[in-house]
Amino acid sequence: MAAGLACTVVGGLVVAAADGGPGTGYGIVGGYVDLVAGPIAMVLGGLALARSRRTA
């Protein structure tokens, strides 16, 4: 879950700091991918954590 949060924060910073669009070398496409992958990672991490607590 922490990795998903970090991914989301870094993606937001990259998108906020980018001066150009896709193909300009600022990494804006990767930033948007991070903004999508980060919350997915947090949800999957939370589900795994809840499942591990339930079965232990």
MARFINU-690684 format. One record per atom (N, C-alpha, C): residue number from 1; residue in three letters; atom name; x, y, z. Coordinates in nm, 3 decimals. Layout:
(NUM,Ala,CA,(X,Y,Z))
...
//
This chain:
(1,Met,N,(0.082,-0.118,0.000))
(1,Met,CA,(0.000,0.000,0.000))
(1,Met,C,(0.087,0.125,0.000))
(2,Ala,N,(0.198,0.121,0.069))
(2,Ala,CA,(0.288,0.236,0.071))
(2,Ala,C,(0.349,0.261,-0.066))
(3,Ala,N,(0.379,0.155,-0.137))
(3,Ala,CA,(0.435,0.171,-0.271))
(3,Ala,C,(0.333,0.234,-0.365))
(4,Gly,N,(0.207,0.196,-0.352))
(4,Gly,CA,(0.101,0.256,-0.433))
(4,Gly,C,(0.084,0.403,-0.403))
(5,Leu,N,(0.092,0.439,-0.275))
(5,Leu,CA,(0.082,0.579,-0.237))
(5,Leu,C,(0.200,0.659,-0.293))
(6,Ala,N,(0.319,0.603,-0.279))
(6,Ala,CA,(0.439,0.671,-0.332))
(6,Ala,C,(0.429,0.687,-0.483))
(7,Cys,N,(0.381,0.585,-0.550))
(7,Cys,CA,(0.365,0.589,-0.696))
(7,Cys,C,(0.268,0.700,-0.735))
(8,Thr,N,(0.159,0.714,-0.663))
(8,Thr,CA,(0.061,0.816,-0.693))
(8,Thr,C,(0.117,0.956,-0.669))
(9,Val,N,(0.189,0.973,-0.559))
(9,Val,CA,(0.246,1.104,-0.527))
(9,Val,C,(0.350,1.144,-0.631))
(10,Val,N,(0.439,1.053,-0.664))
(10,Val,CA,(0.543,1.083,-0.763))
(10,Val,C,(0.481,1.111,-0.899))
(11,Gly,N,(0.381,1.035,-0.937))
(11,Gly,CA,(0.313,1.060,-1.064))
(11,Gly,C,(0.249,1.197,-1.067))
(12,Gly,N,(0.188,1.237,-0.957))
(12,Gly,CA,(0.129,1.370,-0.950))
(12,Gly,C,(0.233,1.480,-0.961))
(13,Leu,N,(0.347,1.459,-0.897))
(13,Leu,CA,(0.454,1.558,-0.906))
(13,Leu,C,(0.509,1.569,-1.047))
(14,Val,N,(0.524,1.456,-1.114))
(14,Val,CA,(0.575,1.456,-1.251))
(14,Val,C,(0.478,1.530,-1.344))
(15,Val,N,(0.351,1.500,-1.330))
(15,Val,CA,(0.251,1.565,-1.415))
(15,Val,C,(0.246,1.715,-1.386))
(16,Ala,N,(0.255,1.753,-1.259))
(16,Ala,CA,(0.250,1.894,-1.224))
(16,Ala,C,(0.372,1.971,-1.274))
(17,Ala,N,(0.487,1.905,-1.278))
(17,Ala,CA,(0.611,1.974,-1.315))
(17,Ala,C,(0.639,1.971,-1.465))
(18,Ala,N,(0.568,1.889,-1.540))
(18,Ala,CA,(0.596,1.875,-1.683))
(18,Ala,C,(0.556,2.003,-1.759))
(19,Asp,N,(0.644,2.044,-1.847))
(19,Asp,CA,(0.618,2.165,-1.926))
(19,Asp,C,(0.554,2.136,-2.062))
(20,Gly,N,(0.565,2.013,-2.107))
(20,Gly,CA,(0.513,1.982,-2.240))
(20,Gly,C,(0.422,1.861,-2.237))
(21,Gly,N,(0.383,1.820,-2.353))
(21,Gly,CA,(0.295,1.706,-2.366))
(21,Gly,C,(0.373,1.579,-2.393))
(22,Pro,N,(0.305,1.476,-2.439))
(22,Pro,CA,(0.371,1.349,-2.470))
(22,Pro,C,(0.477,1.366,-2.579))
(23,Gly,N,(0.588,1.300,-2.561))
(23,Gly,CA,(0.694,1.306,-2.660))
(23,Gly,C,(0.793,1.420,-2.640))
(24,Thr,N,(0.777,1.498,-2.533))
(24,Thr,CA,(0.868,1.610,-2.511))
(24,Thr,C,(0.983,1.574,-2.419))
(25,Gly,N,(0.980,1.455,-2.358))
(25,Gly,CA,(1.089,1.412,-2.273))
(25,Gly,C,(1.071,1.446,-2.126))
(26,Tyr,N,(0.955,1.497,-2.089))
(26,Tyr,CA,(0.931,1.532,-1.949))
(26,Tyr,C,(0.873,1.416,-1.868))
(27,Gly,N,(0.836,1.308,-1.932))
(27,Gly,CA,(0.783,1.192,-1.862))
(27,Gly,C,(0.638,1.203,-1.824))
(28,Ile,N,(0.564,1.284,-1.895))
(28,Ile,CA,(0.424,1.306,-1.858))
(28,Ile,C,(0.339,1.181,-1.878))
(29,Val,N,(0.371,1.101,-1.978))
(29,Val,CA,(0.296,0.978,-2.000))
(29,Val,C,(0.318,0.882,-1.882))
(30,Gly,N,(0.442,0.871,-1.838))
(30,Gly,CA,(0.472,0.788,-1.721))
(30,Gly,C,(0.405,0.841,-1.596))
(31,Gly,N,(0.394,0.972,-1.584))
(31,Gly,CA,(0.325,1.031,-1.470))
(31,Gly,C,(0.178,0.994,-1.468))
(32,Tyr,N,(0.116,0.997,-1.585))
(32,Tyr,CA,(-0.025,0.958,-1.591))
(32,Tyr,C,(-0.042,0.808,-1.565))
(33,Val,N,(0.052,0.728,-1.611))
(33,Val,CA,(0.047,0.584,-1.581))
(33,Val,C,(0.058,0.562,-1.431))
(34,Asp,N,(0.146,0.638,-1.366))
(34,Asp,CA,(0.158,0.628,-1.220))
(34,Asp,C,(0.029,0.668,-1.149))
(35,Leu,N,(-0.038,0.769,-1.201))
(35,Leu,CA,(-0.163,0.812,-1.138))
(35,Leu,C,(-0.273,0.707,-1.151))
(36,Val,N,(-0.261,0.619,-1.249))
(36,Val,CA,(-0.357,0.510,-1.264))
(36,Val,C,(-0.312,0.386,-1.186))
(37,Ala,N,(-0.183,0.353,-1.195))
(37,Ala,CA,(-0.131,0.231,-1.132))
(37,Ala,C,(-0.122,0.243,-0.980))
(38,Gly,N,(-0.096,0.363,-0.929))
(38,Gly,CA,(-0.083,0.382,-0.785))
(38,Gly,C,(-0.208,0.346,-0.707))
(39,Pro,N,(-0.323,0.403,-0.741))
(39,Pro,CA,(-0.445,0.366,-0.669))
(39,Pro,C,(-0.482,0.218,-0.685))
(40,Ile,N,(-0.454,0.162,-0.802))
(40,Ile,CA,(-0.480,0.019,-0.821))
(40,Ile,C,(-0.394,-0.062,-0.725))
(41,Ala,N,(-0.267,-0.025,-0.711))
(41,Ala,CA,(-0.178,-0.094,-0.619))
(41,Ala,C,(-0.224,-0.079,-0.474))
(42,Met,N,(-0.274,0.039,-0.439))
(42,Met,CA,(-0.324,0.059,-0.302))
(42,Met,C,(-0.446,-0.028,-0.273))
(43,Val,N,(-0.537,-0.036,-0.370))
(43,Val,CA,(-0.656,-0.119,-0.351))
(43,Val,C,(-0.619,-0.266,-0.340))
(44,Leu,N,(-0.533,-0.313,-0.429))
(44,Leu,CA,(-0.492,-0.454,-0.423))
(44,Leu,C,(-0.415,-0.484,-0.295))
(45,Gly,N,(-0.330,-0.392,-0.250))
(45,Gly,CA,(-0.259,-0.410,-0.125))
(45,Gly,C,(-0.354,-0.415,-0.006))
(46,Gly,N,(-0.454,-0.329,-0.006))
(46,Gly,CA,(-0.554,-0.330,0.101))
(46,Gly,C,(-0.635,-0.459,0.103))
(47,Leu,N,(-0.671,-0.507,-0.014))
(47,Leu,CA,(-0.745,-0.634,-0.021))
(47,Leu,C,(-0.659,-0.750,0.029))
(48,Ala,N,(-0.532,-0.752,-0.009))
(48,Ala,CA,(-0.442,-0.858,0.036))
(48,Ala,C,(-0.421,-0.850,0.187))
(49,Leu,N,(-0.409,-0.730,0.240))
(49,Leu,CA,(-0.391,-0.712,0.385))
(49,Leu,C,(-0.516,-0.759,0.459))
(50,Ala,N,(-0.632,-0.724,0.412))
(50,Ala,CA,(-0.756,-0.766,0.476))
(50,Ala,C,(-0.772,-0.917,0.470))
(51,Arg,N,(-0.735,-0.974,0.358))
(51,Arg,CA,(-0.746,-1.119,0.345))
(51,Arg,C,(-0.648,-1.192,0.436))
(52,Ser,N,(-0.527,-1.138,0.449))
(52,Ser,CA,(-0.428,-1.203,0.535))
(52,Ser,C,(-0.467,-1.193,0.682))
(53,Arg,N,(-0.531,-1.086,0.721))
(53,Arg,CA,(-0.576,-1.073,0.860))
(53,Arg,C,(-0.693,-1.166,0.890))
(54,Arg,N,(-0.775,-1.190,0.790))
(54,Arg,CA,(-0.893,-1.274,0.809))
(54,Arg,C,(-0.855,-1.422,0.821))
(55,Thr,N,(-0.753,-1.466,0.747))
(55,Thr,CA,(-0.719,-1.608,0.746))
(55,Thr,C,(-0.617,-1.645,0.855))
(56,Ala,N,(-0.553,-1.548,0.916))
(56,Ala,CA,(-0.451,-1.578,1.016))
(56,Ala,C,(-0.510,-1.605,1.151))
//
